[in-house]
């Protein structure tokens, strides 16, 4: 968990009054201080030292709370989070005094990163700032401890309901769990509204119009230009997504009946095998090609070979070791959480942490022994190896080139979990021939391509909320308007304006920007192609695995070590040779599947 991510959790700021006289400000002329380049560098060194010192205990408190949700841990987590944000927000405001100093590019970048480093910026009113910290902690706790109860004695956790929705084909049961989980988020709405209001006050004090603008300034381009870049990327992917949507809807309609899945409307959200309809891989059995496809069943293979949670993690570590990365420290296995404890509530949402920003790497997961979770473990370790790669950078540069890079690294590795890799590690005996590629590509697309519009729309919704462009009464309506527009997915039952369905997704109450996941789904295919080229692979892009390539590992690490020390465009160029994000690599990766989908859809009515 890096510094900026840690600062999502709580906040308070000290007001500064530069140049004010404590005795008689009204009668004494204000004298503007003159600052130098040396002053700016000394200031940044103090920032680095002070925040690094406090970040470690704050991160320990956050870990304790995430892995043991109780009142005492919540209080300690909120308090230390406040102290850390006191320091950060104070320094963020103070950094503005160097706005007119002619400093070098490196110093200017650090000053800018300091000012934009907070996700939720606290206002200078101590009472409001403390309230903001409490709200953040409360929202995290409400989500982590959430359950749906049929009766007082029969309750289901999110993990249990998600597991059932992945395999169930009973529309009534899936609808029950879908509605049940969204009851958990209803009590969040009022304090979320309060959080938005307070956070916008803080953003304005830092010089931003609102929190929405603060979030959109983090991408080495003007805030107003960033949404246009996302629209450009989505335009490259949209035709392929619409082909996939058309096929999936038609097959679901055949399976459940047109009365449940009409062929001219969005797909009901509860039928796609996932609590949020964000990935569709769990319904592969319904939408797969009619001809027999020999697609490796990783879940079955894991069970047959007695993989437990630790063995799954160690195999993912082995992938990185094969690229030349150093082994994980022993403390990783001693301190990580791999299973949901029986004696306490925890936040099961998978996350990767570097508690001391050096070598105390950990992951927090409630691992299920499935092929999907096998991929997730690779993803989370990607975060850990990235965190360790930039650990020697100055504090303000310890992070990914842009937020999408961090999410993309592990997924890039997961793209190498091909049949060739599965055979190399002994999970399968034979590599299916190319006649089976359509099935394999369809499975990947159901997870990755199906996700992309969801990855885009979460922050499309949130930017409007944080900018105050919509009222709380419109929150849920806008949410489903965007889901229908981008995903072609609809709520299975009428939703009340008092509902708060966005809050049923972890990243909304946790205030984690979601655009990173959209970008990651673009970047991972670019990174994969670049690494396959470096590894000298002669296979089709979707069949390439970089497992065992030290050259690919070295090239990857060269980019990772940069952290955020340079604009992301330069980090991109280091690995791919181009400064631009480009979704055309996705088209190349899935070209055989797109041709197959278009053939399946020839007589179908597509669109919604």
C-alpha positions in Angstrom: 0.0 0.0 0.0 1.8 3.2 -1.1 1.7 6.6 0.5 -0.9 8.2 -1.7 -3.2 5.2 -1.4 -2.8 5.3 2.4 -4.0 8.9 2.4 -7.4 7.9 1.1 -8.4 6.7 4.6 -8.5 9.9 6.7 -7.6 13.5 6.8 -7.2 16.8 8.6 -5.3 20.0 7.6 -3.8 23.0 9.5 -4.7 26.3 8.0 -1.7 28.5 7.0 -1.7 32.3 6.9 1.6 33.2 5.2 2.6 36.8 5.8 -0.1 37.6 8.4 1.1 39.6 11.4 0.0 38.1 14.8 -0.1 41.6 16.3 -1.7 44.1 13.9 -2.2 42.7 10.4 -4.7 45.5 9.5 -2.1 48.3 10.0 1.1 46.6 8.9 1.9 46.2 5.2 2.2 42.6 4.1 5.7 41.7 3.0 5.8 38.9 0.5 8.6 36.4 1.4 11.2 35.7 -1.3 11.9 32.0 -1.7 14.8 30.4 -3.5 15.5 27.1 -5.3 17.5 26.0 -2.2 14.4 26.8 0.0 12.3 24.6 -2.3 14.7 21.7 -2.1 15.1 21.9 1.6 11.3 22.0 2.0 10.9 18.8 -0.1 13.6 17.0 1.9 11.7 17.8 5.1 8.5 16.5 3.5 10.2 13.3 2.5 11.6 12.7 5.9 8.6 13.6 7.9 6.0 11.7 5.9 8.1 8.6 5.5 8.6 8.5 9.3 4.8 8.7 10.0 3.6 6.6 7.1 4.9 3.3 8.7 2.8 3.4 11.9 -0.2 4.7 9.9 0.1 1.8 7.4 0.4 -0.7 10.3 -2.8 0.7 11.8 -4.6 0.4 8.4 -3.4 -3.2 8.0 -4.6 -4.0 11.5 -8.1 -2.6 10.8 -8.4 -4.2 7.4 -7.6 -7.6 8.8 -9.5 -7.2 12.1 -12.5 -4.9 11.8 -13.4 -3.7 15.3 -13.9 -0.5 17.3 -10.4 -0.1 18.7 -8.6 -0.8 15.5 -11.0 1.7 13.8 -10.1 4.4 16.3 -6.3 3.9 15.9 -6.6 3.7 12.1 -8.6 6.9 11.9 -6.3 8.8 14.4 -3.0 7.9 12.6 -4.6 8.5 9.3 -5.5 12.0 10.5 -2.0 12.7 11.7 -0.5 11.6 8.4 -3.0 13.7 6.5 -2.3 16.7 8.8 1.2 16.6 7.6 0.5 15.9 3.9 -2.3 18.4 3.5 -0.3 21.1 5.4 2.7 20.6 3.2 0.4 20.5 0.1 -0.8 24.0 0.9 2.6 25.2 1.8 4.0 24.0 -1.5 2.1 26.7 -3.2 4.6 29.3 -1.9 7.1 28.0 -4.5 4.7 28.4 -7.4 6.7 31.4 -8.8 10.1 30.1 -8.0 12.1 29.1 -11.1 13.1 25.6 -10.0 14.4 22.7 -12.0 12.0 20.1 -13.6 12.6 17.5 -11.0 11.8 19.9 -8.1 8.7 21.2 -9.9 7.4 17.7 -10.5 7.8 16.8 -6.8 5.9 20.0 -5.8 3.1 19.3 -8.1 2.8 15.7 -7.0 2.7 16.9 -3.4 -0.2 19.2 -4.2 -2.2 16.6 -6.0 -1.3 13.6 -3.8 -4.5 13.5 -1.7 -7.5 11.7 -3.0 -9.8 13.2 -0.4 -8.5 16.6 0.6 -9.6 17.8 4.1 -10.7 21.4 4.8 -8.9 23.6 7.3 -11.8 23.5 9.8 -10.5 20.9 12.3 -14.0 19.7 13.2 -14.9 19.1 9.6 -11.5 17.4 8.9 -12.0 15.1 11.8 -15.5 14.3 10.6 -14.1 13.5 7.2 -11.6 11.0 8.8 -14.4 9.3 10.7 -16.6 9.0 7.7 -13.9 7.4 5.7 -13.3 4.8 8.4 -17.0 4.2 8.9 -17.6 3.6 5.2 -14.8 1.1 5.0 -16.1 -0.7 8.1 -19.7 -0.8 6.8 -18.6 -2.3 3.5 -16.1 -4.8 5.1 -18.6 -6.0 7.7 -21.6 -6.0 5.3 -23.9 -9.1 5.2 -27.2 -10.0 3.7 -29.5 -11.8 6.1 -32.6 -13.9 5.1 -33.4 -14.3 8.8 -31.7 -13.4 12.0 -29.9 -16.8 12.0 -29.1 -17.1 8.3 -26.7 -14.5 6.9 -24.4 -14.4 3.9 -21.1 -12.6 3.4 -20.1 -11.0 0.1 -17.6 -13.8 -0.4 -20.3 -16.4 0.0 -22.8 -14.7 -2.2 -20.2 -14.0 -4.9 -19.2 -17.7 -4.9 -22.8 -18.8 -5.3 -23.5 -16.3 -8.1 -20.5 -17.6 -10.0 -22.0 -21.1 -10.3 -25.7 -20.7 -9.8 -28.1 -20.8 -12.8 -31.2 -20.1 -10.7 -32.4 -16.6 -11.6 -34.4 -16.3 -8.4 -31.5 -17.0 -6.1 -29.2 -14.8 -8.1 -31.7 -12.0 -7.9 -32.1 -12.5 -4.1 -28.3 -12.1 -3.5 -28.1 -9.3 -6.0 -30.8 -7.3 -4.1 -29.5 -8.4 -0.7 -26.0 -7.1 -1.2 -27.4 -3.7 -2.3 -29.2 -3.3 1.0 -25.7 -3.1 2.6 -24.9 0.2 0.8 -28.2 2.1 1.5 -27.0 3.3 5.0 -23.8 4.6 3.4 -25.6 7.2 1.3 -26.1 9.9 3.8 -22.6 9.9 5.1 -21.2 9.6 1.6 -23.1 12.8 0.6 -21.6 14.5 3.7 -18.1 13.2 2.7 -18.4 14.7 -0.8 -19.4 18.1 0.6 -16.5 18.3 3.1 -14.0 16.9 0.6 -14.9 19.6 -2.0 -14.2 22.3 0.6 -10.8 20.8 1.1 -10.1 20.6 -2.7 -11.0 24.2 -3.1 -8.5 25.2 -0.4 -5.8 23.4 -2.4 -6.7 25.4 -5.5 -9.0 23.0 -7.3 -12.5 23.6 -8.4 -13.7 20.5 -6.7 -12.5 16.9 -5.9 -13.4 15.8 -9.4 -10.8 18.2 -10.8 -8.3 17.1 -8.2 -8.6 13.5 -9.4 -8.3 14.4 -13.1 -5.0 16.3 -12.6 -3.0 13.2 -11.8 -2.3 12.1 -15.4 0.4 14.4 -16.7 -2.1 16.3 -18.9 -4.6 19.0 -18.4 -7.6 17.9 -16.3 -10.1 18.8 -19.0 -8.2 16.8 -21.6 -8.1 13.5 -19.7 -11.7 12.5 -20.2 -11.2 13.1 -24.0 -8.3 10.6 -23.9 -10.5 8.0 -22.2 -13.2 8.6 -24.9 -10.7 8.0 -27.6 -9.5 4.7 -26.1 -13.1 3.5 -25.5 -13.9 4.3 -29.2 -11.2 1.9 -30.2 -12.7 -0.9 -28.1 -16.4 -0.3 -28.4 -17.1 -2.2 -31.7 -15.5 -5.4 -30.3 -17.4 -5.0 -27.0 -20.7 -4.6 -28.8 -20.0 -7.9 -30.8 -19.3 -9.7 -27.5 -22.4 -8.2 -25.8 -24.6 -9.3 -28.8 -23.4 -12.9 -28.6 -23.7 -13.1 -24.8 -27.2 -11.7 -24.7 -28.4 -14.1 -27.5 -27.0 -17.1 -25.7 -28.4 -16.0 -22.3 -31.8 -15.5 -24.0 -31.6 -19.1 -25.4 -30.7 -20.4 -21.9 -33.2 -18.5 -19.7 -35.9 -17.5 -22.2 -36.6 -14.3 -24.0 -39.0 -13.3 -21.2 -36.1 -13.0 -18.8 -33.5 -11.8 -21.3 -35.1 -9.8 -24.2 -33.1 -9.6 -27.4 -33.7 -5.9 -27.8 -32.8 -4.6 -24.3 -29.8 -4.4 -21.9 -28.8 -7.7 -20.2 -30.2 -8.1 -16.6 -27.2 -7.5 -14.3 -27.8 -10.5 -12.0 -27.3 -13.1 -14.8 -23.7 -12.5 -15.7 -22.0 -14.5 -13.0 -20.6 -11.6 -11.0 -22.1 -9.5 -8.3 -21.5 -6.3 -10.3 -21.7 -7.7 -13.8 -18.2 -6.4 -14.3 -16.7 -9.6 -15.7 -18.5 -12.5 -17.3 -16.1 -15.4 -17.2 -18.3 -17.4 -14.9 -21.0 -17.9 -17.6 -18.5 -19.3 -20.1 -20.4 -22.6 -20.0 -23.5 -20.9 -21.3 -22.0 -18.8 -24.1 -19.1 -21.0 -25.2 -18.9 -22.3 -28.8 -21.2 -25.2 -29.7 -18.3 -27.3 -31.1 -16.2 -29.1 -28.5 -13.4 -26.9 -27.1 -10.5 -28.2 -25.1 -10.0 -25.2 -22.8 -7.9 -25.9 -19.7 -10.0 -26.0 -16.5 -7.6 -24.4 -14.1 -9.9 -24.7 -11.1 -10.2 -28.4 -11.7 -6.5 -28.8 -12.1 -5.8 -26.9 -8.9 -8.1 -29.2 -7.0 -6.7 -32.4 -8.6 -3.1 -31.4 -7.7 -4.0 -30.4 -4.1 -3.2 -26.7 -4.5 -4.0 -24.9 -1.3 -3.8 -21.1 -0.9 -0.1 -21.0 0.0 0.8 -23.2 -3.0 -1.1 -20.9 -5.3 0.8 -17.9 -4.0 4.1 -19.6 -4.3 3.4 -20.6 -7.9 2.6 -17.0 -8.7 5.9 -16.0 -7.0 7.7 -18.5 -9.1 6.6 -16.8 -12.3 8.3 -13.5 -11.2 11.3 -15.5 -10.1 11.5 -17.0 -13.6 11.9 -13.4 -15.0 14.8 -12.7 -12.7 13.1 -10.9 -9.8 14.4 -11.6 -6.3 12.3 -13.9 -4.1 9.7 -12.4 -1.8 10.9 -12.0 1.8 10.0 -14.6 4.4 8.0 -12.0 6.2 5.6 -11.9 3.2 4.3 -15.4 4.1 4.4 -14.7 7.8 2.4 -11.5 7.7 0.0 -11.7 4.7 -3.6 -12.7 5.0 -4.5 -15.5 2.6 -7.7 -16.8 4.1 -10.7 -15.3 5.8 -10.3 -15.8 9.5 -13.1 -17.6 11.3 -13.0 -15.4 14.4 -13.3 -11.8 13.1 -14.5 -9.6 10.3 -12.0 -8.5 7.7 -11.9 -6.7 4.4 -11.7 -9.6 1.9 -11.2 -7.3 -1.1 -7.8 -8.3 -2.5 -5.1 -5.8 -2.0 -1.3 -5.5 -2.0 0.7 -3.7 0.6 4.2 -2.4 1.3 3.8 -1.5 4.9 7.2 0.1 5.4 7.7 1.2 1.8 10.8 -1.0 1.7 10.6 -4.7 2.1 7.5 -5.4 4.3 5.4 -6.7 1.3 2.1 -8.4 2.0 -1.2 -9.3 0.3 -4.6 -9.4 1.8 -7.0 -11.9 0.3 -9.7 -14.4 1.1 -8.4 -16.8 -1.5 -10.8 -19.2 -3.2 -9.1 -22.1 -4.9 -10.3 -21.2 -8.4 -8.6 -20.4 -11.7 -9.9 -16.8 -11.4 -8.3 -16.4 -8.0 -5.0 -17.9 -9.4 -5.0 -14.9 -11.8 -5.8 -12.5 -9.1 -2.8 -13.7 -7.0 -0.5 -13.0 -10.0 -2.2 -9.5 -10.2 -1.6 -8.7 -6.6 2.0 -9.9 -6.6 2.5 -7.6 -9.6 1.7 -4.7 -7.2 4.2 -6.0 -4.7 7.0 -6.3 -7.2 6.3 -2.9 -8.5 6.3 -1.5 -5.0 9.7 -3.1 -4.3 11.1 -1.9 -7.6 10.6 1.8 -6.8 11.3 1.5 -3.1 14.6 3.5 -3.4 13.0 6.4 -5.1 12.3 9.6 -3.1 9.0 9.3 -1.2 7.0 11.4 -3.7 8.1 9.1 -6.6 7.1 5.9 -4.9 4.1 5.0 -7.0 3.2 4.0 -10.5 3.8 6.1 -13.6 0.1 6.6 -13.6 -2.5 4.7 -11.6 -3.2 2.4 -14.5 0.3 1.1 -14.6 0.1 -0.4 -11.1 -3.0 -2.3 -12.0 -1.7 -3.4 -15.4 1.6 -5.1 -14.3 0.0 -8.1 -12.6 -2.5 -8.5 -15.4 0.3 -8.4 -17.9 1.8 -11.3 -16.1 -1.6 -13.0 -16.1 -1.8 -12.8 -19.9 1.1 -15.2 -19.9 -0.9 -17.8 -18.0 -1.4 -19.6 -21.3 -1.7 -23.3 -21.9 2.1 -23.3 -22.6 2.7 -21.9 -19.1 0.2 -24.3 -17.5 2.0 -27.2 -19.1 5.4 -25.9 -18.0 4.3 -25.8 -14.3 2.5 -29.2 -14.6 -1.1 -28.1 -14.3 -2.0 -29.6 -17.6 -0.4 -32.4 -19.6 -1.0 -31.3 -23.2 -1.3 -27.9 -25.0 -4.6 -27.7 -27.0 -4.0 -27.0 -30.7 -5.0 -23.7 -32.3 -8.5 -25.0 -33.1 -9.3 -24.4 -29.5 -8.1 -20.8 -29.4 -11.6 -19.4 -29.9 -12.7 -20.9 -26.6 -9.6 -19.6 -24.8 -10.0 -16.2 -26.3 -13.7 -16.1 -25.4 -12.9 -16.9 -21.8 -10.3 -14.1 -21.6 -12.7 -11.6 -23.4 -15.5 -12.4 -20.9 -13.3 -11.3 -18.1 -11.2 -8.5 -19.7 -13.2 -7.0 -22.6 -16.5 -7.2 -20.7 -14.9 -5.3 -17.8 -13.7 -2.3 -19.8 -16.9 -0.2 -20.0 -17.5 -0.9 -16.3 -14.0 0.3 -15.6 -14.8 3.5 -17.5 -18.2 4.3 -16.1 -17.5 4.2 -12.4 -15.5 7.4 -12.5 -17.7 8.9 -15.2 -20.4 8.7 -12.5 -18.1 9.8 -9.7 -16.6 12.8 -11.5 -20.1 14.2 -11.9 -20.9 13.5 -8.2 -17.7 15.0 -6.9 -18.2 18.1 -9.1 -21.7 18.6 -7.7 -23.2 18.3 -11.2 -25.9 16.0 -9.9 -28.0 16.0 -6.7 -28.0 13.0 -4.3 -31.5 12.2 -5.5 -30.0 11.6 -9.0 -27.1 9.4 -7.8 -28.8 6.0 -8.5 -30.5 7.1 -11.6 -27.3 8.4 -13.2 -25.6 5.1 -12.1 -28.0 3.0 -14.1 -28.1 5.4 -17.0 -24.3 5.0 -17.4 -24.4 1.3 -17.0 -27.0 1.0 -19.8 -25.1 3.5 -22.0 -21.7 1.9 -21.7 -22.3 -1.7 -20.7 -25.7 -2.5 -22.1 -26.6 -3.8 -18.6 -29.7 -3.0 -16.6 -30.9 -3.4 -13.1 -33.1 -6.6 -12.9 -35.7 -4.8 -10.8 -36.8 -1.2 -10.4 -34.4 0.7 -8.2 -35.5 3.4 -5.8 -34.0 6.8 -5.9 -33.1 6.3 -2.2 -30.9 3.3 -3.1 -27.2 3.7 -3.3 -26.1 0.9 -5.7 -22.7 2.5 -6.5 -21.8 2.0 -2.8 -22.2 -1.8 -3.3 -18.9 -1.6 -5.2 -15.9 -1.4 -2.8 -14.0 1.3 -4.6 -16.8 3.9 -4.1 -17.1 3.9 -0.3 -13.3 3.4 -0.1 -12.7 6.4 -2.4 -10.4 4.5 -4.7 -10.2 6.0 -8.2 -11.5 3.4 -10.7 -10.1 4.8 -13.9 -6.9 3.0 -13.1 -8.6 -0.3 -13.9 -9.9 1.0 -17.3 -6.4 2.1 -18.2 -4.9 -1.1 -16.9 -7.0 -3.1 -19.3 -5.6 -1.1 -22.2 -2.0 -1.0 -20.9 -1.7 -4.7 -20.1 -2.1 -5.7 -23.8 0.5 -3.1 -24.9 2.9 -4.2 -22.2 2.3 -7.9 -23.1 3.1 -7.3 -26.8 6.2 -5.4 -25.9 7.4 -8.1 -23.5 6.6 -10.9 -26.0 8.7 -9.1 -28.7 11.6 -8.7 -26.2 11.3 -12.3 -25.2 11.6 -13.3 -28.9 8.3 -15.1 -29.0 7.2 -16.3 -32.4 3.7 -17.4 -31.4 0.5 -15.5 -31.9 0.1 -12.8 -29.3 -2.6 -14.6 -27.4 -0.5 -17.7 -27.2 2.7 -16.0 -26.0 4.0 -16.5 -22.5 7.1 -14.7 -21.2 7.6 -17.2 -18.4 11.3 -17.8 -18.0 12.5 -14.8 -20.1 15.2 -12.9 -18.2 15.3 -10.4 -21.0 11.6 -9.6 -20.6 12.0 -9.4 -16.8 14.9 -7.0 -17.1 13.0 -4.7 -19.5 10.0 -4.8 -17.2 12.0 -4.0 -14.1 13.7 -1.0 -15.9 10.3 0.6 -16.2 9.1 -0.4 -12.8 12.1 1.2 -11.1 11.2 4.6 -12.5 8.1 4.8 -10.2 6.5 8.1 -10.9 9.8 10.0 -11.2 9.0 10.9 -14.8 5.8 11.5 -16.7 4.0 8.2 -17.6 4.6 8.9 -21.3 8.3 8.4 -20.7 7.8 5.3 -18.7 5.6 3.9 -21.5 8.3 4.7 -24.0 10.9 2.8 -21.9 9.1 -0.5 -22.4 7.0 -0.1 -25.6 8.9 2.5 -27.6 5.8 4.7 -27.8 4.5 7.4 -25.4 0.9 6.8 -26.3 -1.7 4.5 -24.9 -3.3 2.5 -27.8 -6.1 0.0 -27.7 -5.3 -1.4 -31.1 -3.2 -4.1 -29.5 -6.4 -5.5 -28.1 -7.8 -5.8 -31.6 -4.7 -7.8 -32.6 -4.9 -10.0 -29.6 -8.5 -11.0 -30.1 -8.6 -10.9 -33.9 -9.6 -14.6 -34.3 -12.4 -14.2 -31.8 -13.8 -11.0 -33.4 -14.1 -12.8 -36.7 -15.9 -15.7 -35.0 -18.3 -13.4 -33.1 -19.2 -11.5 -36.2 -20.1 -14.7 -37.9 -22.3 -15.8 -34.9 -24.0 -12.4 -34.9 -24.9 -12.3 -38.6 -28.6 -13.0 -38.1 -28.9 -11.4 -34.7 -30.3 -8.0 -33.6 -27.4 -6.3 -31.9 -27.4 -3.1 -29.8 -29.7 -2.0 -27.0 
